[in-house]
Amino acid sequence: MPQYLLAKSVDGTSPSQHATLLQHLADVFDSAISIVSVSGHDQLSAFGLVPIQWQDRFRKTVLLAAAIHDLGKANNHFQRMIAGEPQPQAIRHEWISVWLAEQPAVKAWLLPAVNSCQRCWHVAMAAVAGHHPKHDRCSPQMAEFNSEQAKVFVEHQNFRSCLSQIQSQLELGDPPSEIRSVVFGGANDHDSAGQFREMVDRLTDFVNDEIAMEVTWRRFCACVKACVVASDVAGSALWEHIDTESQRQSWIAETLNRRPAPGQIESIVTNRLESHSPREFQRAIADSDASITLVEAGCGSGKTVAAYMWASQQHAGRRLWFCYPTTGTATAGFQSYLLEAETNDPSKQSVIDGADLFHSRQQYDKLQILGTRELDDNMDDASVRVESLKAWDTKIVACTVDSLLLILQNQRRGLYSWPAISQSAIVFDEVHSYDDVLFGNLLTFLRELPGIPVLVMTASLPISRREAIEKAAKKAKRSFCRVPGPRDLEQLPRYIRYQSDETLTREDALELVRDEFDSGGRVLWISNTVERTRKLGIELADCSASVYHSRFIYKDRVDRHNEVTAMFDSRDAGCATTSQVAEMSLDLKHTTLLITELAPIPALIQRLGRLNRAIHPGKPEEERPPRPFVVIEPIRDDGEFSSAPYDQSELEQARAWLSNLGAEPISQSQLVDAWRAIDTTSKVKAETSSWLTGGMETLVDSIRAAGYGVTVIRENDLQEIKRDRSVVAYTLPMNYPTSDNWKLNDLRHGGFPVASDTAIDYCPKTGAVWSTFVIL
């Protein structure tokens, strides 16, 4: 029997107090008290649960789960594992906690903590069993019992102290004197294994039949589980930074009560508008008090500043999460709206009080913008826990949509941020770029969290997707408002198709580029693949073409992004060849010629949005001649047509759309109207949320469609990584090579496979391509 019962691994023989099981349970329970007290009302309201009806049972259920969630760590397998022995646990500790609680004598002792409510009891068991998100099944499988005896140290003084602590915390009677200690007796103990499996099945059936089938109880269960996870995060992470219980509780209370100060968001609007008055379209957005507001307005119309107006006018006192589709757009939004010049040096910028940037590469981006980095970006689970607590202390967030919607599929960053999310107003920007899975998760969020006000913004949207948003609002009984874009701006003739470009070849287009460049114009060429983007940059070296796509190491990608945007901010001649990244992450103001490969209609509308963009939203009356665009067929090096990465049917529809545009100058509204006239997109469906329907389990799933690539570290960058202490800066997203002559080796760094020196041909200016013989 070990000298101490531990909740965490320790160095040395004398553990820190907070590493002990007794203190860890106390830390998590104390955190739960503070979180429920400060944000319980918000959490319930977010789910549409009337707090006055649910607050008491919510508090009791969360506190019961928090008090016992790790009691199962008092078993020989877990204690041996954290002592450094290699044998795995036969049954995870969460389920042993449930097994202990489900013993008749123990359940009779604990059940009064939830006023003997069977449903609350089962929700608490679901929270205990699922307080660690897992990528594989959480519930025990029969094969797991083929092991040596699993035993709980019920006679250990530390265990009895845990029971006494629970008794005091939950104001219960004396704990039972006899508790079964043997979970199962090893490979030949079929009776115990069968009883354990029967318990799991019984609990699962109850949750599926009595809780999951009722919307309010299903949401209550998800809310409790997220709150318990958040309490575990705070209880595990805060003690490393804050010494005393009272200080930790004060930190939780203070941070979860932090909201934008009166006038703070309004000042962002004032700074952005400068001396211009808001447009009527922007006022309409700000005036919308609907639970869901959908804004459909073209590129450059001023949607973003209107979103801040909406937050200031309609949701003062709420946090604001501004969700972008990519890390690039999130960083650009953060830099454009949430930084301010320092008064003592206007050339320098600082972050607006209480604002922050959240995404997987945030530390590197903030280092580039502000010259500071707060933490090493090699993020293990402990680091993610600490980082996630920043969401509790942040009033205005610029983030990737993943940072928010991850919660729907039980990914840890989302769950850890739940108390702050529940207190927020949410802006989802550029939803036209969402794939089907991501858009389905958005619909689920709109439907299942009716108490969180949402602004959805897009440049263009298929009718089927608009109808799906309206349907989600109606099903959730949420008020809905649709705000169309400013007609005066969207009807300006901004584009004209170049002289019947249907007959133009790629060689013809190259000549057009050179002519435009020689005459002082700025040309953007968008290809459908990285390979063609990269090759084109080499061909147009005589035009000093900049190359920008996704296949750069991250620090070089940031440089290429800044290089291209700076080029189009100027009035000098310029040329850039890009992949689809241009559709969202590039705010190009002075493009004079656009050449693009044939792509699906939404992608083409976005690409055209990069052309003739420098029209101030406050001055649409300015006369600007329409700028030409050319659409060419996507042709491989062998001269054959290639629809990849799109479906052939999408490109056929795009050809029909282009034919309908005609040869006259075209406005943004005409682009969208012509699309909707032929749109045959099928109905969309909300995705199933593992968070909301997982029951006893907390399975992790994806919120986006599966990708087809691998992110690597180049072996020749390892020394730079060690010097800079930055893994993210050197990550390189690659497609899977088509050659069969490749494999993943065992060398990894920061969680990424390391590609050998000879695997990748790389240039900081043109990016990466697999070598002929590829071995990772």
ChimeraX attribute file (.defattr): number of C-alpha atoms within 10 A of each C-alpha:
attribute: neighborCount
match mode: 1-to-1
recipient: residues
	/A:1	10
	/A:2	12
	/A:3	10
	/A:4	19
	/A:5	23
	/A:6	26
	/A:7	23
	/A:8	18
	/A:9	15
	/A:10	15
	/A:11	8
	/A:12	8
	/A:13	9
	/A:14	9
	/A:15	15
	/A:16	14
	/A:17	11
	/A:18	19
	/A:19	19
	/A:20	19
	/A:21	24
	/A:22	24
	/A:23	18
	/A:24	23
	/A:25	26
	/A:26	22
	/A:27	25
	/A:28	28
	/A:29	27
	/A:30	22
	/A:31	28
	/A:32	30
	/A:33	19
	/A:34	19
	/A:35	23
	/A:36	24
	/A:37	14
	/A:38	18
	/A:39	21
	/A:40	26
	/A:41	19
	/A:42	21
	/A:43	30
	/A:44	24
	/A:45	19
	/A:46	22
	/A:47	22
	/A:48	18
	/A:49	22
	/A:50	14
	/A:51	16
	/A:52	9
	/A:53	10
	/A:54	16
	/A:55	18
	/A:56	13
	/A:57	17
	/A:58	26
	/A:59	18
	/A:60	21
	/A:61	28
	/A:62	29
	/A:63	29
	/A:64	28
	/A:65	28
	/A:66	31
	/A:67	27
	/A:68	25
	/A:69	30
	/A:70	25
	/A:71	27
	/A:72	26
	/A:73	24
	/A:74	26
	/A:75	26
	/A:76	17
	/A:77	23
	/A:78	26
	/A:79	22
	/A:80	15
	/A:81	14
	/A:82	15
	/A:83	17
	/A:84	10
	/A:85	11
	/A:86	9
	/A:87	10
	/A:88	13
	/A:89	17
	/A:90	20
	/A:91	22
	/A:92	19
	/A:93	21
	/A:94	24
	/A:95	25
	/A:96	25
	/A:97	23
	/A:98	26
	/A:99	20
	/A:100	21
	/A:101	24
	/A:102	16
	/A:103	14
	/A:104	12
	/A:105	16
	/A:106	18
	/A:107	17
	/A:108	14
	/A:109	17
	/A:110	24
	/A:111	17
	/A:112	17
	/A:113	20
	/A:114	22
	/A:115	14
	/A:116	13
	/A:117	13
	/A:118	13
	/A:119	17
	/A:120	25
	/A:121	23
	/A:122	21
	/A:123	29
	/A:124	29
	/A:125	31
	/A:126	27
	/A:127	32
	/A:128	33
	/A:129	29
	/A:130	26
	/A:131	26
	/A:132	20
	/A:133	21
	/A:134	16
	/A:135	12
	/A:136	11
	/A:137	12
	/A:138	19
	/A:139	19
	/A:140	16
	/A:141	14
	/A:142	12
	/A:143	10
	/A:144	14
	/A:145	25
	/A:146	16
	/A:147	17
	/A:148	14
	/A:149	17
	/A:150	21
	/A:151	19
	/A:152	23
	/A:153	23
	/A:154	19
	/A:155	13
	/A:156	16
	/A:157	13
	/A:158	19
	/A:159	21
	/A:160	16
	/A:161	13
	/A:162	21
	/A:163	20
	/A:164	15
	/A:165	17
	/A:166	24
	/A:167	18
	/A:168	12
	/A:169	16
	/A:170	16
	/A:171	12
	/A:172	15
	/A:173	12
	/A:174	12
	/A:175	17
	/A:176	13
	/A:177	10
	/A:178	10
	/A:179	17
	/A:180	14
	/A:181	14
	/A:182	15
	/A:183	21
	/A:184	24
	/A:185	18
	/A:186	18
	/A:187	14
	/A:188	14
	/A:189	16
	/A:190	15
	/A:191	11
	/A:192	16
	/A:193	23
	/A:194	14
	/A:195	13
	/A:196	21
	/A:197	16
	/A:198	12
	/A:199	16
	/A:200	19
	/A:201	13
	/A:202	12
	/A:203	19
	/A:204	20
	/A:205	15
	/A:206	17
	/A:207	24
	/A:208	17
	/A:209	11
	/A:210	15
	/A:211	22
	/A:212	21
	/A:213	12
	/A:214	12
	/A:215	13
	/A:216	16
	/A:217	18
	/A:218	21
	/A:219	23
	/A:220	25
	/A:221	32
	/A:222	24
	/A:223	27
	/A:224	27
	/A:225	31
	/A:226	27
	/A:227	30
	/A:228	34
	/A:229	28
	/A:230	27
	/A:231	28
	/A:232	25
	/A:233	24
	/A:234	26
	/A:235	25
	/A:236	22
	/A:237	20
	/A:238	23
	/A:239	17
	/A:240	10
	/A:241	9
	/A:242	13
	/A:243	10
	/A:244	11
	/A:245	16
	/A:246	11
	/A:247	13
	/A:248	21
	/A:249	20
	/A:250	13
	/A:251	17
	/A:252	24
	/A:253	19
	/A:254	13
	/A:255	18
	/A:256	22
	/A:257	19
	/A:258	17
	/A:259	22
	/A:260	20
	/A:261	15
	/A:262	11
	/A:263	12
	/A:264	16
	/A:265	22
	/A:266	19
	/A:267	14
	/A:268	20
	/A:269	20
	/A:270	15
	/A:271	12
	/A:272	14
	/A:273	16
	/A:274	9
	/A:275	9
	/A:276	12
	/A:277	11
	/A:278	19
	/A:279	15
	/A:280	11
	/A:281	20
	/A:282	25
	/A:283	15
	/A:284	18
	/A:285	27
	/A:286	21
	/A:287	14
	/A:288	19
	/A:289	16
	/A:290	16
	/A:291	19
	/A:292	24
	/A:293	25
	/A:294	22
	/A:295	26
	/A:296	22
	/A:297	24
	/A:298	25
	/A:299	23
	/A:300	20
	/A:301	24
	/A:302	20
	/A:303	23
	/A:304	19
	/A:305	20
	/A:306	23
	/A:307	25
	/A:308	24
	/A:309	25
	/A:310	26
	/A:311	26
	/A:312	23
	/A:313	17
	/A:314	18
	/A:315	16
	/A:316	19
	/A:317	18
	/A:318	25
	/A:319	30
	/A:320	27
	/A:321	30
	/A:322	25
	/A:323	26
	/A:324	26
	/A:325	21
	/A:326	19
	/A:327	22
	/A:328	22
	/A:329	21
	/A:330	25
	/A:331	23
	/A:332	18
	/A:333	20
	/A:334	23
	/A:335	20
	/A:336	11
	/A:337	20
	/A:338	22
	/A:339	20
	/A:340	18
	/A:341	13
	/A:342	12
	/A:343	10
	/A:344	7
	/A:345	8
	/A:346	9
	/A:347	9
	/A:348	13
	/A:349	16
	/A:350	14
	/A:351	18
	/A:352	18
	/A:353	15
	/A:354	17
	/A:355	22
	/A:356	22
	/A:357	26
	/A:358	26
	/A:359	19
	/A:360	16
	/A:361	18
	/A:362	19
	/A:363	21
	/A:364	24
	/A:365	25
	/A:366	19
	/A:367	12
	/A:368	14
	/A:369	15
	/A:370	15
	/A:371	9
	/A:372	12
	/A:373	15
	/A:374	9
	/A:375	13
	/A:376	14
	/A:377	20
	/A:378	14
	/A:379	17
	/A:380	10
	/A:381	10
	/A:382	12
	/A:383	14
	/A:384	17
	/A:385	22
	/A:386	19
	/A:387	18
	/A:388	23
	/A:389	23
	/A:390	16
	/A:391	27
	/A:392	25
	/A:393	21
	/A:394	22
	/A:395	27
	/A:396	26
	/A:397	22
	/A:398	27
	/A:399	27
	/A:400	25
	/A:401	26
	/A:402	24
	/A:403	22
	/A:404	23
	/A:405	23
	/A:406	22
	/A:407	26
	/A:408	27
	/A:409	25
	/A:410	29
	/A:411	25
	/A:412	24
	/A:413	22
	/A:414	21
	/A:415	27
	/A:416	30
	/A:417	25
	/A:418	24
	/A:419	25
	/A:420	27
	/A:421	24
	/A:422	24
	/A:423	28
	/A:424	25
	/A:425	24
	/A:426	24
	/A:427	24
	/A:428	21
	/A:429	25
	/A:430	22
	/A:431	22
	/A:432	19
	/A:433	21
	/A:434	17
	/A:435	12
	/A:436	17
	/A:437	19
	/A:438	22
	/A:439	24
	/A:440	23
	/A:441	24
	/A:442	23
	/A:443	22
	/A:444	21
	/A:445	22
	/A:446	25
	/A:447	21
	/A:448	22
	/A:449	21
	/A:450	23
	/A:451	24
	/A:452	23
	/A:453	24
	/A:454	23
	/A:455	23
	/A:456	20
	/A:457	23
	/A:458	19
	/A:459	25
	/A:460	27
	/A:461	21
	/A:462	17
	/A:463	17
	/A:464	16
	/A:465	21
	/A:466	15
	/A:467	14
	/A:468	19
	/A:469	26
	/A:470	22
	/A:471	17
	/A:472	23
	/A:473	22
	/A:474	13
	/A:475	13
	/A:476	16
	/A:477	12
	/A:478	20
	/A:479	15
	/A:480	19
	/A:481	18
	/A:482	18
	/A:483	16
	/A:484	15
	/A:485	26
	/A:486	20
	/A:487	14
	/A:488	10
	/A:489	23
	/A:490	21
	/A:491	15
	/A:492	22
	/A:493	20
	/A:494	22
	/A:495	25
	/A:496	19
	/A:497	21
	/A:498	18
	/A:499	12
	/A:500	12
	/A:501	15
	/A:502	15
	/A:503	10
	/A:504	15
	/A:505	13
	/A:506	16
	/A:507	9
	/A:508	12
	/A:509	18
	/A:510	16
	/A:511	11
	/A:512	16
	/A:513	24
	/A:514	17
	/A:515	13
	/A:516	19
	/A:517	22
	/A:518	13
	/A:519	11
	/A:520	14
	/A:521	20
	/A:522	26
	/A:523	27
	/A:524	27
	/A:525	27
	/A:526	29
	/A:527	25
	/A:528	22
	/A:529	17
	/A:530	25
	/A:531	17
	/A:532	19
	/A:533	23
	/A:534	24
	/A:535	14
	/A:536	22
	/A:537	23
	/A:538	18
	/A:539	12
	/A:540	18
	/A:541	11
	/A:542	11
	/A:543	20
	/A:544	15
	/A:545	24
	/A:546	24
	/A:547	28
	/A:548	31
	/A:549	24
	/A:550	17
	/A:551	23
	/A:552	25
	/A:553	25
	/A:554	20
	/A:555	17
	/A:556	20
	/A:557	24
	/A:558	17
	/A:559	15
	/A:560	21
	/A:561	19
	/A:562	13
	/A:563	15
	/A:564	23
	/A:565	17
	/A:566	14
	/A:567	20
	/A:568	24
	/A:569	15
	/A:570	14
	/A:571	13
	/A:572	13
	/A:573	19
	/A:574	26
	/A:575	27
	/A:576	24
	/A:577	28
	/A:578	27
	/A:579	23
	/A:580	22
	/A:581	19
	/A:582	23
	/A:583	20
	/A:584	20
	/A:585	20
	/A:586	18
	/A:587	22
	/A:588	22
	/A:589	21
	/A:590	23
	/A:591	26
	/A:592	24
	/A:593	26
	/A:594	25
	/A:595	25
	/A:596	25
	/A:597	20
	/A:598	25
	/A:599	30
	/A:600	20
	/A:601	23
	/A:602	21
	/A:603	18
	/A:604	20
	/A:605	20
	/A:606	21
	/A:607	24
	/A:608	24
	/A:609	25
	/A:610	24
	/A:611	27
	/A:612	23
	/A:613	19
	/A:614	15
	/A:615	19
	/A:616	14
	/A:617	18
	/A:618	16
	/A:619	11
	/A:620	16
	/A:621	12
	/A:622	10
	/A:623	10
	/A:624	13
	/A:625	13
	/A:626	19
	/A:627	21
	/A:628	20
	/A:629	22
	/A:630	21
	/A:631	25
	/A:632	19
	/A:633	20
	/A:634	20
	/A:635	17
	/A:636	14
	/A:637	9
	/A:638	6
	/A:639	8
	/A:640	9
	/A:641	11
	/A:642	14
	/A:643	20
	/A:644	12
	/A:645	9
	/A:646	13
	/A:647	12
	/A:648	14
	/A:649	11
	/A:650	15
	/A:651	17
	/A:652	15
	/A:653	17
	/A:654	21
	/A:655	18
	/A:656	14
	/A:657	21
	/A:658	19
	/A:659	12
	/A:660	15
	/A:661	17
	/A:662	12
	/A:663	15
	/A:664	12
	/A:665	17
	/A:666	20
	/A:667	18
	/A:668	23
	/A:669	21
	/A:670	17
	/A:671	22
	/A:672	19
	/A:673	13
	/A:674	17
	/A:675	25
	/A:676	17
	/A:677	11
	/A:678	13
	/A:679	15
	/A:680	12
	/A:681	11
	/A:682	10
	/A:683	10
	/A:684	17
	/A:685	16
	/A:686	20
	/A:687	19
	/A:688	16
	/A:689	23
	/A:690	20
	/A:691	27
	/A:692	23
	/A:693	22
	/A:694	23
	/A:695	28
	/A:696	27
	/A:697	24
	/A:698	29
	/A:699	22
	/A:700	23
	/A:701	20
	/A:702	18
	/A:703	25
	/A:704	17
	/A:705	12
	/A:706	8
	/A:707	7
	/A:708	8
	/A:709	11
	/A:710	13
	/A:711	18
	/A:712	21
	/A:713	26
	/A:714	23
	/A:715	19
	/A:716	13
	/A:717	16
	/A:718	15
	/A:719	10
	/A:720	13
	/A:721	18
	/A:722	10
	/A:723	8
	/A:724	11
	/A:725	14
	/A:726	19
	/A:727	24
	/A:728	23
	/A:729	22
	/A:730	20
	/A:731	24
	/A:732	23
	/A:733	17
	/A:734	19
	/A:735	14
	/A:736	12
	/A:737	18
	/A:738	9
	/A:739	11
	/A:740	9
	/A:741	11
	/A:742	15
	/A:743	11
	/A:744	12
	/A:745	12
	/A:746	8
	/A:747	13
	/A:748	14
	/A:749	15
	/A:750	17
	/A:751	14
	/A:752	16
	/A:753	20
	/A:754	25
	/A:755	24
	/A:756	16
	/A:757	15
	/A:758	16
	/A:759	19
	/A:760	21
	/A:761	12
	/A:762	17
	/A:763	12
	/A:764	14
	/A:765	18
	/A:766	25
	/A:767	24
	/A:768	22
	/A:769	19
	/A:770	18
	/A:771	15
	/A:772	14
	/A:773	14
	/A:774	19
	/A:775	20
	/A:776	22
